[in-house]
Amino acid sequence: RRQVGDRRTIANSLNNLGNAVRNLGDLAMARSYLEEALQLQREVGDRWAIANSLNNLGNVVRDQSDFETAHQFYVESLTINYEFGDRRAIAYVLEDMAALAAAQSNASRALQLVGAAQTLRQKIGTPLSAVEQAQLDGRLTAVINHENADNFMALGRQCTLSEAIAFALSHILDATSSLG
């Protein structure tokens, strides 16, 4: 693909390689592939692919404990997906942002984001696969048993899509902040 100069396809392949390598645990290599994919997608102007790579890159840097950069990638991805009205992609980004909040021990934020994603998934009829649910549950382990977990999830489930987006786009550092 490099020989024929098909940048769009090269970027797609790099994005897929980045995800595969991340799943194998090589975060540095995954980040390298995903950063190159994102650069090519920006050059080509493929906004959907840009949003996808930003979310994937957010996952890698979150796993590297670079929480601020992960938040920035998720915000840009969520913004693009919201502009497109891609509610399925929005649900994934909300869940990944929940995992970020859980990694930061912010139970309130994590569980509200998951609750919002659950409501969105119910509305559009796209539940997580069993594997995806297990992965998300694993990322939420640190917050799932919080004493107010049910209340936080309920707050997230009750919000509208626009409220969920606004909450997700905010950078809340106070663990007691909520959608309410």
Backbone as a printed PyTorch tensor [residue, N CA C, xyz], in Angstrom:
tensor([[[  0.8210,  -1.1930,   0.0000],
         [  0.0000,   0.0000,   0.0000],
         [  0.8620,   1.2530,   0.0000]],

        [[  1.9940,   1.1510,   0.6570],
         [  2.9050,   2.2970,   0.6300],
         [  3.4610,   2.5030,  -0.7830]],

        [[  3.6930,   1.3970,  -1.5000],
         [  4.2390,   1.5020,  -2.8520],
         [  3.3020,   2.2430,  -3.7950]],

        [[  2.0140,   2.0520,  -3.6370],
         [  1.0630,   2.7360,  -4.5210],
         [  0.6110,   4.0760,  -3.9510]],

        [[  1.0120,   4.3820,  -2.7140],
         [  0.7210,   5.6970,  -2.1430],
         [ -0.7160,   5.8990,  -1.7050]],

        [[ -1.4190,   4.8270,  -1.3690],
         [ -2.8150,   4.9360,  -0.9360],
         [ -2.8520,   5.2730,   0.5570]],

        [[ -2.7730,   6.5680,   0.8500],
         [ -2.6650,   7.0210,   2.2350],
         [ -3.8730,   6.6330,   3.0840]],

        [[ -5.0470,   6.6630,   2.5180],
         [ -6.2570,   6.3010,   3.2690],
         [ -6.1810,   4.8380,   3.7220]],

        [[ -5.7820,   3.9570,   2.8350],
         [ -5.6870,   2.5420,   3.1590],
         [ -4.5070,   2.2670,   4.0870]],

        [[ -3.4180,   2.9800,   3.8790],
         [ -2.2700,   2.8540,   4.7860],
         [ -2.6990,   3.2330,   6.2000]],

        [[ -3.4110,   4.3480,   6.3140],
         [ -3.8710,   4.8090,   7.6270],
         [ -4.7910,   3.7770,   8.2710]],

        [[ -5.6890,   3.2020,   7.4860],
         [ -6.5970,   2.1820,   8.0120],
         [ -5.8040,   0.9710,   8.5150]],

        [[ -4.8190,   0.5510,   7.7490],
         [ -3.9940,  -0.5850,   8.1570],
         [ -3.2090,  -0.2720,   9.4280]],

        [[ -2.6580,   0.9290,   9.5110],
         [ -1.9100,   1.3230,  10.7050],
         [ -2.8110,   1.3720,  11.9360]],

        [[ -4.0360,   1.8460,  11.7520],
         [ -4.9970,   1.8810,  12.8590],
         [ -5.2740,   0.4550,  13.3480]],

        [[ -5.5110,  -0.4460,  12.4080],
         [ -5.7760,  -1.8370,  12.7800],
         [ -4.5600,  -2.4810,  13.4410]],

        [[ -3.3770,  -2.2050,  12.9060],
         [ -2.1490,  -2.7170,  13.5210],
         [ -1.9790,  -2.1730,  14.9440]],

        [[ -2.2700,  -0.9060,  15.1100],
         [ -2.1710,  -0.3020,  16.4410],
         [ -3.0710,  -0.9990,  17.4420]],

        [[ -4.2910,  -1.2920,  17.0370],
         [ -5.2160,  -1.9940,  17.9310],
         [ -4.7340,  -3.4070,  18.2310]],

        [[ -4.2510,  -4.0890,  17.2080],
         [ -3.7780,  -5.4600,  17.4050],
         [ -2.5850,  -5.4960,  18.3470]],

        [[ -1.6450,  -4.5830,  18.1530],
         [ -0.4530,  -4.5480,  18.9830],
         [ -0.8130,  -4.1430,  20.4190]],

        [[ -1.7720,  -3.2490,  20.5720],
         [ -2.2420,  -2.8770,  21.9230],
         [ -2.7850,  -4.1070,  22.6320]],

        [[ -3.5740,  -4.8910,  21.9210],
         [ -4.1420,  -6.1000,  22.5190],
         [ -3.0730,  -7.0990,  22.9260]],

        [[ -1.9220,  -7.0270,  22.2740],
         [ -0.7930,  -7.8970,  22.6260],
         [  0.0640,  -7.3030,  23.7490]],

        [[ -0.2560,  -6.0530,  24.1310],
         [  0.4260,  -5.4360,  25.2570],
         [  1.5810,  -4.5160,  24.9310]],

        [[  1.8640,  -4.2840,  23.6500],
         [  2.9720,  -3.3940,  23.2850],
         [  2.4150,  -1.9870,  23.0570]],

        [[  2.2850,  -1.2490,  24.1380],
         [  1.6640,   0.0700,  24.0730],
         [  2.5050,   1.0810,  23.2980]],

        [[  3.8030,   1.0080,  23.3960],
         [  4.6720,   1.9480,  22.6730],
         [  4.5220,   1.7640,  21.1610]],

        [[  4.5340,   0.5250,  20.7000],
         [  4.3700,   0.2580,  19.2730],
         [  2.9590,   0.6330,  18.8240]],

        [[  1.9650,   0.3220,  19.6430],
         [  0.5850,   0.6700,  19.3090],
         [  0.4510,   2.1810,  19.1430]],

        [[  1.0360,   2.9130,  20.0620],
         [  0.9690,   4.3760,  19.9950],
         [  1.6310,   4.8870,  18.7140]],

        [[  2.7550,   4.3070,  18.3590],
         [  3.4650,   4.7130,  17.1510],
         [  2.5990,   4.4910,  15.9080]],

        [[  2.0230,   3.3120,  15.7860],
         [  1.1500,   3.0170,  14.6370],
         [ -0.0550,   3.9560,  14.5990]],

        [[ -0.6760,   4.1490,  15.7550],
         [ -1.8850,   4.9810,  15.7970],
         [ -1.5780,   6.4500,  15.5380]],

        [[ -0.4410,   6.9350,  16.0080],
         [ -0.0630,   8.3230,  15.7220],
         [  0.1820,   8.5270,  14.2330]],

        [[  0.8290,   7.5560,  13.5930],
         [  1.0450,   7.6670,  12.1450],
         [ -0.2790,   7.5860,  11.3980]],

        [[ -1.1560,   6.6910,  11.8340],
         [ -2.4790,   6.5770,  11.2060],
         [ -3.2250,   7.9010,  11.3120]],

        [[ -3.2180,   8.4900,  12.4950],
         [ -3.9160,   9.7560,  12.7150],
         [ -3.3450,  10.8580,  11.8330]],

        [[ -2.0330,  10.9250,  11.7260],
         [ -1.4090,  11.9430,  10.8700],
         [ -1.8760,  11.7900,   9.4220]],

        [[ -1.8640,  10.5700,   8.9090],
         [ -2.3140,  10.3300,   7.5350],
         [ -3.8010,  10.6490,   7.3640]],

        [[ -4.6080,  10.2760,   8.3460],
         [ -6.0400,  10.5530,   8.2500],
         [ -6.3160,  12.0500,   8.2620]],

        [[ -5.5430,  12.7860,   9.0260],
         [ -5.6990,  14.2490,   9.0250],
         [ -5.3070,  14.8130,   7.6570]],

        [[ -4.2400,  14.2760,   7.0630],
         [ -3.8100,  14.7370,   5.7360],
         [ -4.8800,  14.4360,   4.6920]],

        [[ -5.4910,  13.2750,   4.7810],
         [ -6.5200,  12.8600,   3.8250],
         [ -7.8420,  13.5770,   4.1040]],

        [[ -8.0750,  13.9180,   5.3720],
         [ -9.3130,  14.6010,   5.7420],
         [-10.4720,  13.6630,   6.0270]],

        [[-10.1720,  12.4300,   6.3980],
         [-11.2060,  11.4360,   6.6890],
         [-11.6350,  11.5890,   8.1490]],

        [[-12.6660,  12.4010,   8.3870],
         [-13.0670,  12.7460,   9.7530],
         [-13.5570,  11.5390,  10.5520]],

        [[-14.2710,  10.6180,   9.9120],
         [-14.7250,   9.4390,  10.6440],
         [-13.5150,   8.6360,  11.1150]],

        [[-12.5540,   8.4240,  10.2420],
         [-11.3510,   7.6700,  10.6030],
         [-10.5300,   8.4190,  11.6550]],

        [[-10.5050,   9.7350,  11.5600],
         [ -9.8150,  10.5470,  12.5640],
         [-10.4340,  10.2970,  13.9400]],

        [[-11.7510,  10.3410,  14.0190],
         [-12.4410,  10.1140,  15.2900],
         [-12.1310,   8.7330,  15.8340]],

        [[-12.1260,   7.7450,  14.9780],
         [-11.8410,   6.3720,  15.3910],
         [-10.4120,   6.2480,  15.9210]],

        [[ -9.4550,   6.7880,  15.1950],
         [ -8.0600,   6.7100,  15.6360],
         [ -7.8220,   7.4990,  16.9150]],

        [[ -8.4840,   8.6280,  17.0560],
         [ -8.3510,   9.4060,  18.2890],
         [ -8.8210,   8.5940,  19.4880]],

        [[ -9.9450,   7.9000,  19.3300],
         [-10.4450,   7.0820,  20.4300],
         [ -9.4700,   5.9470,  20.7370]],

        [[ -8.9760,   5.2910,  19.6900],
         [ -8.0120,   4.2070,  19.8920],
         [ -6.7310,   4.7160,  20.5450]],

        [[ -6.2740,   5.8670,  20.1040],
         [ -5.0720,   6.4560,  20.6810],
         [ -5.3220,   6.8590,  22.1380]],

        [[ -6.5190,   7.3470,  22.4200],
         [ -6.8920,   7.6520,  23.8010],
         [ -6.7860,   6.4250,  24.6910]],

        [[ -7.2220,   5.2780,  24.1630],
         [ -7.1400,   4.0380,  24.9440],
         [ -5.6920,   3.6670,  25.2480]],

        [[ -4.8250,   3.8400,  24.2610],
         [ -3.4140,   3.5060,  24.4690],
         [ -2.7860,   4.4260,  25.5080]],

        [[ -2.9720,   5.7170,  25.3600],
         [ -2.3300,   6.6280,  26.3090],
         [ -2.9660,   6.5320,  27.6940]],

        [[ -4.2490,   6.1820,  27.7520],
         [ -4.8740,   5.9090,  29.0560],
         [ -4.1650,   4.7260,  29.7220]],

        [[ -3.9290,   3.6750,  28.9260],
         [ -3.2430,   2.4950,  29.4600],
         [ -1.7990,   2.7980,  29.8410]],

        [[ -1.2330,   3.8630,  29.2750],
         [  0.1170,   4.3160,  29.6420],
         [  0.0690,   5.3010,  30.8120]],

        [[ -1.1210,   5.5160,  31.3660],
         [ -1.3590,   6.4340,  32.4930],
         [ -1.1190,   7.8990,  32.1440]],

        [[ -1.2390,   8.2460,  30.8670],
         [ -1.1590,   9.6440,  30.4270],
         [ -2.5990,  10.1470,  30.3260]],

        [[ -3.1830,  10.4030,  31.4880],
         [ -4.6170,  10.6690,  31.5730],
         [ -5.0440,  11.9760,  30.9010]],

        [[ -4.2340,  13.0020,  31.0200],
         [ -4.5840,  14.2920,  30.4080],
         [ -4.6360,  14.1690,  28.8820]],

        [[ -3.6370,  13.5230,  28.3070],
         [ -3.6240,  13.3420,  26.8520],
         [ -4.7730,  12.4520,  26.4120]],

        [[ -5.0540,  11.4120,  27.1710],
         [ -6.1830,  10.5290,  26.8380],
         [ -7.4720,  11.3340,  26.8080]],

        [[ -7.6770,  12.1680,  27.8170],
         [ -8.8840,  13.0030,  27.8620],
         [ -8.9840,  13.8820,  26.6130]],

        [[ -7.8810,  14.4780,  26.2150],
         [ -7.8800,  15.3390,  25.0290],
         [ -8.2570,  14.5600,  23.7730]],

        [[ -7.6990,  13.3550,  23.6200],
         [ -8.0410,  12.5270,  22.4540],
         [ -9.5200,  12.1490,  22.4760]],

        [[-10.0160,  11.7510,  23.6390],
         [-11.4300,  11.3670,  23.7390],
         [-12.3500,  12.5470,  23.4340]],

        [[-11.9970,  13.7190,  23.9290],
         [-12.8190,  14.9070,  23.6830],
         [-12.9210,  15.1810,  22.1870]],

        [[-11.8010,  15.1400,  21.4990],
         [-11.8360,  15.4050,  20.0540],
         [-12.6240,  14.3220,  19.3200]],

        [[-12.4340,  13.0710,  19.7030],
         [-13.1740,  11.9770,  19.0830],
         [-14.6710,  12.1230,  19.3200]],

        [[-15.0350,  12.3900,  20.5640],
         [-16.4520,  12.5430,  20.9070],
         [-17.0810,  13.7110,  20.1590]],

        [[-16.3560,  14.7950,  20.0490],
         [-16.8710,  15.9740,  19.3370],
         [-17.1560,  15.6540,  17.8730]],

        [[-16.2380,  14.9780,  17.2230],
         [-16.4400,  14.6110,  15.8150],
         [-17.6040,  13.6420,  15.6740]],

        [[-17.6590,  12.6260,  16.5270],
         [-18.7420,  11.6510,  16.4470],
         [-20.0980,  12.2920,  16.7200]],

        [[-20.1390,  13.2610,  17.6190],
         [-21.3900,  13.9770,  17.9080],
         [-21.8170,  14.8040,  16.6950]],

        [[-20.8390,  15.4360,  16.0350],
         [-21.1510,  16.1970,  14.8160],
         [-21.7570,  15.2870,  13.7560]],

        [[-21.2370,  14.0690,  13.6370],
         [-21.7460,  13.0990,  12.6580],
         [-23.0560,  12.4560,  13.0950]],

        [[-23.3590,  12.5250,  14.3840],
         [-24.5220,  11.8320,  14.9090],
         [-24.3050,  10.3310,  15.0050]],

        [[-23.0550,   9.9040,  15.1320],
         [-22.7190,   8.4790,  15.2090],
         [-22.8830,   8.0220,  16.6600]],

        [[-24.1110,   7.6600,  17.0150],
         [-24.4190,   7.3250,  18.4040],
         [-23.7180,   6.0430,  18.8640]],

        [[-23.4730,   5.1260,  17.9660],
         [-22.7510,   3.9060,  18.3360],
         [-21.3180,   4.2570,  18.7510]],

        [[-20.6620,   5.0860,  17.9710],
         [-19.3000,   5.5090,  18.3070],
         [-19.3050,   6.3420,  19.5850]],

        [[-20.3240,   7.1520,  19.7700],
         [-20.4350,   7.9540,  20.9940],
         [-20.4880,   7.0400,  22.2140]],

        [[-21.2570,   5.9730,  22.1280],
         [-21.3530,   5.0370,  23.2580],
         [-19.9780,   4.4670,  23.5990]],

        [[-19.2200,   4.0840,  22.5810],
         [-17.8690,   3.5630,  22.8340],
         [-16.9840,   4.6100,  23.5040]],

        [[-17.0450,   5.8310,  23.0180],
         [-16.1920,   6.8700,  23.6030],
         [-16.6080,   7.1430,  25.0490]],

        [[-17.9060,   7.1730,  25.3200],
         [-18.3660,   7.3820,  26.6970],
         [-17.8380,   6.2700,  27.6150]],

        [[-17.8720,   5.0420,  27.1270],
         [-17.3620,   3.9170,  27.9190],
         [-15.8550,   4.0200,  28.1320]],

        [[-15.1440,   4.4370,  27.1010],
         [-13.6940,   4.5880,  27.2400],
         [-13.3520,   5.7410,  28.1840]],

        [[-14.1560,   6.7900,  28.1430],
         [-13.9600,   7.8910,  29.0820],
         [-14.2980,   7.4450,  30.5050]],

        [[-15.2550,   6.5530,  30.6430],
         [-15.5730,   5.9860,  31.9550],
         [-14.3780,   5.1970,  32.4800]],

        [[-13.7460,   4.4330,  31.6090],
         [-12.5610,   3.6750,  32.0090],
         [-11.4400,   4.6200,  32.4400]],

        [[-11.3260,   5.7510,  31.7490],
         [-10.3370,   6.7580,  32.1310],
         [-10.6450,   7.2880,  33.5340]],

        [[-11.8960,   7.6230,  33.7770],
         [-12.2810,   8.1340,  35.1000],
         [-12.0340,   7.0760,  36.1750]],

        [[-12.3180,   5.8220,  35.8690],
         [-12.0620,   4.7430,  36.8310],
         [-10.5750,   4.6260,  37.1200]],

        [[ -9.7500,   4.7730,  36.0950],
         [ -8.3030,   4.7100,  36.2900],
         [ -7.8160,   5.8460,  37.1780]],

        [[ -8.5820,   6.9280,  37.2290],
         [ -8.2580,   8.0730,  38.0630],
         [ -8.9990,   8.0140,  39.4010]],

        [[ -9.6510,   6.8850,  39.6700],
         [-10.4120,   6.6650,  40.9120],
         [-11.5660,   7.6400,  41.0780]],

        [[-12.1550,   8.0590,  39.9830],
         [-13.2960,   8.9670,  40.0250],
         [-14.5650,   8.1470,  39.7610]],

        [[-15.0770,   7.5230,  40.8090],
         [-16.2330,   6.6270,  40.6960],
         [-17.4620,   7.3420,  40.1590]],

        [[-17.7360,   8.5130,  40.6540],
         [-18.9130,   9.2570,  40.2360],
         [-18.9280,   9.4690,  38.7250]],

        [[-17.8480,  10.0040,  38.2260],
         [-17.7530,  10.2880,  36.7870],
         [-17.7970,   9.0010,  35.9670]],

        [[-17.0320,   8.0030,  36.3660],
         [-16.9770,   6.7510,  35.6210],
         [-18.3560,   6.1060,  35.5130]],

        [[-19.0410,   6.0160,  36.6240],
         [-20.3220,   5.3150,  36.6370],
         [-21.4240,   6.1070,  35.9460]],

        [[-21.3710,   7.4260,  36.0320],
         [-22.3500,   8.2400,  35.3080],
         [-22.1530,   8.1030,  33.7960]],

        [[-20.9060,   8.0900,  33.3570],
         [-20.6300,   7.9220,  31.9320],
         [-21.0830,   6.5480,  31.4430]],

        [[-20.8390,   5.5150,  32.2430],
         [-21.2890,   4.1770,  31.8660],
         [-22.8140,   4.1210,  31.8140]],

        [[-23.4570,   4.7210,  32.7870],
         [-24.9220,   4.7520,  32.7840],
         [-25.4690,   5.4410,  31.5480]],

        [[-24.8520,   6.5530,  31.1670],
         [-25.2830,   7.2730,  29.9580],
         [-25.0680,   6.4100,  28.7160]],

        [[-23.9390,   5.7250,  28.6580],
         [-23.6620,   4.8480,  27.5140],
         [-24.6650,   3.7000,  27.4540]],

        [[-25.0280,   3.1470,  28.6050],
         [-26.0110,   2.0600,  28.6330],
         [-27.3530,   2.5110,  28.0680]],

        [[-27.7900,   3.6970,  28.4760],
         [-29.0590,   4.2250,  27.9640],
         [-28.9830,   4.4300,  26.4590]],

        [[-27.8920,   4.9940,  25.9980],
         [-27.7050,   5.2100,  24.5640],
         [-27.7230,   3.8800,  23.8180]],

        [[-27.0150,   2.8980,  24.3250],
         [-26.9860,   1.5800,  23.6710],
         [-28.3800,   0.9500,  23.6290]],

        [[-29.1530,   1.1160,  24.6840],
         [-30.5210,   0.5880,  24.6920],
         [-31.3550,   1.2620,  23.6110]],

        [[-31.2270,   2.5740,  23.4930],
         [-32.0180,   3.3330,  22.5130],
         [-31.6860,   2.9420,  21.0850]],

        [[-30.4280,   2.6310,  20.8110],
         [-30.0410,   2.3280,  19.4310],
         [-29.9290,   0.8250,  19.1750]],

        [[-30.1250,   0.0290,  20.2120],
         [-30.1290,  -1.4240,  20.0330],
         [-28.7830,  -2.0370,  19.7190]],

        [[-27.7230,  -1.4990,  20.3320],
         [-26.3720,  -2.0500,  20.1050],
         [-25.6880,  -2.3410,  21.4360]],

        [[-26.0420,  -3.4440,  22.0610],
         [-25.3730,  -3.7910,  23.3180],
         [-23.9230,  -4.1800,  23.0620]],

        [[-23.1340,  -4.0970,  24.1040],
         [-21.7620,  -4.5750,  24.0110],
         [-21.7740,  -6.0960,  23.8510]],

        [[-20.7890,  -6.6050,  23.1310],
         [-20.6270,  -8.0570,  23.0620],
         [-20.1860,  -8.5430,  24.4430]],

        [[-20.2510,  -9.8370,  24.6730],
         [-19.8300, -10.3960,  25.9590],
         [-18.3630, -10.0760,  26.2330]],

        [[-17.5330, -10.1440,  25.2130],
         [-16.1030,  -9.8290,  25.3800],
         [-15.9220,  -8.3540,  25.7120]],

        [[-16.6170,  -7.4750,  24.9880],
         [-16.5070,  -6.0390,  25.2520],
         [-16.9920,  -5.7070,  26.6620]],

        [[-18.0960,  -6.3370,  27.0850],
         [-18.6300,  -6.0790,  28.4260],
         [-17.6380,  -6.5280,  29.4870]],

        [[-17.0190,  -7.6780,  29.2880],
         [-16.0270,  -8.1760,  30.2460],
         [-14.8320,  -7.2250,  30.3220]],

        [[-14.4000,  -6.7130,  29.1700],
         [-13.2730,  -5.7700,  29.1610],
         [-13.6410,  -4.4900,  29.9080]],

        [[-14.8480,  -3.9680,  29.6470],
         [-15.2890,  -2.7480,  30.3300],
         [-15.4070,  -2.9970,  31.8320]],

        [[-16.0170,  -4.0990,  32.2010],
         [-16.1480,  -4.4290,  33.6240],
         [-14.7790,  -4.4880,  34.2950]],

        [[-13.8080,  -5.0620,  33.6000],
         [-12.4520,  -5.1320,  34.1470],
         [-11.8490,  -3.7620,  34.3600]],

        [[-12.1370,  -2.8530,  33.4620],
         [-11.5930,  -1.4930,  33.5880],
         [-12.3020,  -0.6940,  34.6820]],

        [[-13.5050,  -1.1290,  35.0530],
         [-14.2830,  -0.4180,  36.0700],
         [-14.1540,  -1.0320,  37.4570]],

        [[-13.3410,  -2.0640,  37.5850],
         [-13.2070,  -2.7850,  38.8530],
         [-12.9570,  -1.8530,  40.0300]],

        [[-12.1390,  -0.8470,  39.8330],
         [-11.7620,   0.0530,  40.9240],
         [-12.9310,   0.8780,  41.4480]],

        [[-14.0070,   1.0200,  40.6610],
         [-15.1030,   1.9060,  41.0840],
         [-16.4590,   1.2090,  41.2020]],

        [[-16.5730,   0.0170,  40.6890],
         [-17.8870,  -0.6230,  40.5900],
         [-18.5290,  -0.9030,  41.9470]],

        [[-17.7300,  -1.0780,  42.9780],
         [-18.2780,  -1.3750,  44.3050],
         [-18.3850,  -0.1430,  45.2000]],

        [[-18.3290,   1.0270,  44.6030],
         [-18.4670,   2.2700,  45.3670],
         [-19.8220,   2.2720,  46.0690]],

        [[-19.8670,   2.8380,  47.2580],
         [-21.1050,   2.8230,  48.0420],
         [-22.2790,   3.5090,  47.3340]],

        [[-22.0060,   4.4400,  46.4410],
         [-23.0660,   5.1390,  45.7130],
         [-23.1400,   4.7210,  44.2440]],

        [[-22.6130,   3.5590,  43.9160],
         [-22.5490,   3.1230,  42.5180],
         [-23.9120,   3.1440,  41.8430]],

        [[-24.9240,   2.6020,  42.4930],
         [-26.2600,   2.5590,  41.8770],
         [-26.7990,   3.9590,  41.6090]],

        [[-26.5710,   4.8750,  42.5400],
         [-27.0410,   6.2540,  42.3550],
         [-26.3160,   6.9420,  41.1990]],

        [[-24.9990,   6.7240,  41.1350],
         [-24.2310,   7.3350,  40.0490],
         [-24.6740,   6.7950,  38.6880]],

        [[-24.8680,   5.4750,  38.6140],
         [-25.3250,   4.8700,  37.3530],
         [-26.7000,   5.4130,  36.9760]],

        [[-27.5800,   5.5480,  37.9540],
         [-28.9310,   6.0550,  37.6850],
         [-28.8790,   7.4870,  37.1470]],

        [[-27.9960,   8.3060,  37.7010],
         [-27.8480,   9.6740,  37.1910],
         [-27.4560,   9.6540,  35.7180]],

        [[-26.5150,   8.8010,  35.3770],
         [-26.0830,   8.6950,  33.9880],
         [-27.1840,   8.1900,  33.0770]],

        [[-27.9460,   7.2110,  33.5380],
         [-29.0210,   6.6370,  32.7180],
         [-30.1360,   7.6380,  32.4540]],

        [[-30.3220,   8.5940,  33.3550],
         [-31.4220,   9.5470,  33.2310],
         [-31.1170,  10.7430,  32.3290]],

        [[-29.8820,  10.9220,  31.9780],
         [-29.5380,  12.1240,  31.2170],
         [-29.8340,  11.9570,  29.7270]],

        [[-30.0510,  13.0750,  29.0810],
         [-30.2410,  13.0840,  27.6310],
         [-28.8750,  12.9210,  26.9590]],

        [[-28.8970,  12.6720,  25.6780],
         [-27.6390,  12.5500,  24.9450],
         [-26.8320,  13.8390,  25.0430]],

        [[-27.4670,  14.9710,  24.8720],
         [-26.7330,  16.2370,  24.9220],
         [-26.1710,  16.4950,  26.3180]],

        [[-26.8920,  16.0960,  27.3650],
         [-26.3660,  16.2330,  28.7240],
         [-25.1620,  15.3160,  28.9330]],

        [[-25.2460,  14.1090,  28.4170],
         [-24.1380,  13.1670,  28.5400],
         [-22.9010,  13.6800,  27.8130]],

        [[-23.1130,  14.2400,  26.6260],
         [-21.9900,  14.7860,  25.8600],
         [-21.3530,  15.9490,  26.6130]],

        [[-22.1740,  16.8560,  27.1170],
         [-21.6480,  18.0110,  27.8530],
         [-20.8570,  17.5510,  29.0700]],

        [[-21.3780,  16.5700,  29.7880],
         [-20.6900,  16.0330,  30.9630],
         [-19.3630,  15.3960,  30.5630]],

        [[-19.3760,  14.6130,  29.5160],
         [-18.1640,  13.9360,  29.0580],
         [-17.1080,  14.9260,  28.5780]],

        [[-17.5420,  15.9870,  27.9400],
         [-16.5970,  16.9670,  27.4130],
         [-15.9770,  17.8380,  28.5000]],

        [[-16.6390,  17.9210,  29.6350],
         [-16.0790,  18.7020,  30.7360],
         [-14.9100,  17.9220,  31.3350]],

        [[-13.9980,  18.6420,  31.9030],
         [-12.8560,  17.9930,  32.5460],
         [-13.0290,  18.1750,  34.0420]],

        [[-13.7360,  17.2450,  34.6430],
         [-14.0970,  17.3510,  36.0360],
         [-13.0150,  16.6740,  36.8840]],

        [[-12.4170,  17.4380,  37.7440],
         [-11.3830,  16.8850,  38.6130],
         [-11.9440,  16.5020,  39.9840]],

        [[-13.0810,  17.0700,  40.3460],
         [-13.6910,  16.8060,  41.6400],
         [-14.5040,  15.5190,  41.5650]],

        [[-14.1290,  14.5380,  42.3170],
         [-14.7790,  13.2220,  42.2740],
         [-16.2350,  13.2840,  42.7070]],

        [[-16.6640,  14.3700,  43.3360],
         [-18.0550,  14.4390,  43.7860],
         [-18.9580,  15.1290,  42.7710]],

        [[-18.4060,  15.6590,  41.7060],
         [-19.2160,  16.3220,  40.6870],
         [-20.0860,  15.2970,  39.9660]],

        [[-21.2420,  15.7420,  39.5070],
         [-22.1460,  14.8190,  38.8420],
         [-22.9640,  15.5050,  37.7730]],

        [[-23.7630,  14.7020,  37.0970],
         [-24.6320,  15.2000,  36.0310],
         [-25.7990,  16.0020,  36.5690]],

        [[-26.1650,  15.7950,  37.8160],
         [-27.3690,  16.3670,  38.4080],
         [-27.4880,  17.8250,  38.3620]]])
